[in-house]
Amino acid sequence: MDKALVFDIWSSYAYFRKGYTATSTLTYPFPSRTTISGLVSAILGFEKNSYYTIFNEENSKISLRILNPIKKFRLNLNYINTKEGFILSDIKSAGKRTQIQAEFLKDVKYRIYLSLEDQKIMEDLFELLYNHKSIYTPYLGISECLANFQMVGDDFIPIEKADMNSSVSEGVGIFIDSVVPQTNKIIIEPKKKYGVIKSPQFMNQDRIVTSYIEHYYEENGKPIKIDGSKYFKIGDDNVLFF
């Protein structure tokens, strides 16, 4: 996996619901690794639950950069009891609908870096991204948040391994454009707004999350300085995979 496909994806709204919230739902600030896998699979036209082994730790590299500042707002959602029907008139029990306050993201834009072991899938994805096509309509979190996308560049981009330990003295650091896994040491800088989030990393065929990962991110999309870690160069961007 020495080359990557890079594409930007954006939408007016996004909703990446945190699974442990119920009464008043909250959103992750950016899509998790499992969500990115599902997004790419939708573009490729893979059926639900058919793609998890393609995006496991041995077969894939994924990274994400925040391009637009994280902006959140709250919106009331109406839920109905679908066990009784999908039309309100079909539901006979009291309380036909329940209103839940949900946290949404506004004016989101991300850059996705992706490399897969399966070269056939990489070629198929290249053709779709290059021609601005998708098999299934991409969305960010829920189907109401339709998304647009555009490939960065017009070809695969080489992945170059870099080691800051060999080029930068300890404590000076290197700027990383992507979100940063918490296993790395970051250097706090003034006038930056940092956040940390724990989100699903891998999922099995039964849609059970098998591992989680914690990330540092900067809410305005500014680079994060790290100390004492290897990183990768993809074009002009310094990234860490997760």
Residue pairs with C-beta under 8 A, 6 or more apart in sequence:
1 60
1 61
1 115
1 116
1 117
1 159
2 115
2 158
2 159
3 115
3 122
3 156
3 157
3 158
3 159
4 61
4 113
4 114
4 115
4 156
4 157
4 158
4 159
4 234
5 113
5 114
5 115
5 122
5 125
5 126
5 129
5 151
5 156
5 157
6 111
6 112
6 113
6 114
6 151
6 152
6 153
6 157
6 234
6 235
6 237
7 111
7 112
7 114
7 129
7 149
7 150
7 151
7 152
8 67
8 109
8 110
8 111
8 112
8 149
8 150
8 152
9 39
9 109
9 110
9 112
9 138
9 140
9 147
9 148
9 149
10 67
10 68
10 108
10 109
10 110
10 147
10 148
10 149
11 108
11 139
11 140
11 145
11 146
11 147
11 148
12 106
12 107
12 145
13 104
13 105
13 106
13 108
13 140
13 144
13 145
14 27
14 31
14 104
14 105
14 108
14 140
14 141
14 145
14 147
15 27
15 102
15 103
15 104
15 105
15 140
15 141
15 142
15 144
15 145
16 27
16 28
16 29
16 30
16 31
16 32
16 35
16 105
16 140
16 141
17 25
17 26
17 27
17 28
17 102
17 141
17 142
18 25
18 26
18 27
18 28
19 200
23 100
24 100
24 101
24 102
24 103
25 100
25 101
25 102
25 103
26 103
27 72
27 102
27 103
27 104
27 105
27 141
28 197
28 199
29 66
29 70
29 105
29 195
29 197
29 217
29 219
30 64
30 66
30 70
30 108
30 110
30 179
30 217
31 39
31 64
31 110
31 140
31 141
32 199
32 200
32 201
33 55
33 62
33 199
33 200
33 201
33 202
33 213
33 242
34 200
34 201
34 202
34 203
34 209
35 141
35 200
36 62
36 64
36 112
36 114
37 51
37 52
37 54
37 55
37 60
37 62
37 203
38 51
39 112
39 138
39 140
39 147
40 55
40 112
40 114
40 125
41 50
41 51
41 54
41 55
42 134
42 135
42 136
42 137
42 138
42 139
43 125
43 128
43 129
43 134
43 135
43 136
43 138
43 149
44 51
44 121
44 124
44 125
44 128
44 135
45 134
45 135
45 136
46 54
49 205
49 207
52 202
52 203
52 204
52 205
53 59
53 205
54 60
54 116
54 118
54 121
55 62
55 116
55 202
56 202
57 202
58 117
59 116
59 117
59 118
60 114
60 115
60 116
60 117
61 113
61 114
61 115
61 116
61 159
61 241
62 112
62 113
62 114
62 115
62 241
62 242
63 112
63 113
63 178
63 179
63 232
63 234
63 239
63 240
63 241
63 242
64 110
64 111
64 112
64 113
64 178
64 179
65 110
65 111
65 113
65 177
65 178
65 179
65 221
65 237
65 239
66 110
66 179
66 217
66 218
66 219
66 221
67 109
67 110
67 111
67 221
68 107
68 108
68 109
68 221
69 219
69 220
69 221
70 105
70 108
70 195
70 219
70 220
71 105
71 106
71 107
72 103
72 104
72 105
72 106
73 103
73 104
73 106
74 101
74 102
74 103
74 104
75 101
75 102
75 104
76 99
76 100
76 101
76 102
77 99
77 100
77 101
77 102
78 97
78 98
78 99
78 100
79 97
79 98
79 99
79 100
80 86
80 88
80 91
80 96
80 97
80 98
81 91
81 93
81 96
84 90
84 91
84 92
84 93
85 91
88 96
88 97
105 140
108 140
111 152
111 237
113 178
113 234
113 237
113 239
113 241
114 125
115 122
115 159
116 122
116 125
122 156
126 151
126 156
127 133
128 134
128 135
129 149
129 150
129 151
130 151
130 154
132 149
132 150
132 151
134 149
137 143
137 146
138 146
138 147
138 149
139 145
139 146
139 147
140 147
152 235
153 235
157 234
157 235
158 234
159 232
159 233
159 234
160 232
160 233
160 234
161 230
161 232
162 174
162 230
162 231
162 232
162 233
162 238
163 230
163 231
164 173
164 174
164 226
164 227
164 228
164 229
164 230
164 231
165 228
165 230
168 174
170 227
170 228
171 187
171 227
172 227
173 187
173 225
173 226
173 227
174 225
174 226
174 231
174 238
175 223
175 224
175 225
175 238
176 223
176 224
176 225
176 226
176 231
176 238
176 239
176 240
177 223
177 237
177 238
177 239
178 237
178 238
178 239
178 240
179 215
179 216
179 217
179 224
179 240
179 242
180 186
180 215
180 216
180 217
180 224
180 226
180 240
181 213
181 214
181 215
181 216
181 240
181 242
182 196
182 213
182 214
182 215
182 216
184 216
184 226
184 228
184 229
184 240
185 226
185 227
185 228
185 229
186 194
186 216
186 224
186 225
186 226
186 227
187 225
187 226
187 227
188 194
189 225
192 218
192 220
192 222
192 224
193 218
193 219
193 220
194 216
194 217
194 218
194 219
194 224
195 216
195 217
195 218
195 219
196 214
196 215
196 216
196 217
197 214
197 215
197 217
198 212
198 213
198 214
198 215
199 212
199 213
199 215
200 209
200 211
200 212
201 209
201 210
201 211
201 212
201 213
201 242
202 209
202 210
202 211
203 209
203 210
204 210
213 242
215 242
216 224
217 224
218 224
223 238
226 240
229 240
231 238
231 239
231 240
232 238
232 239
232 240
232 241
233 239
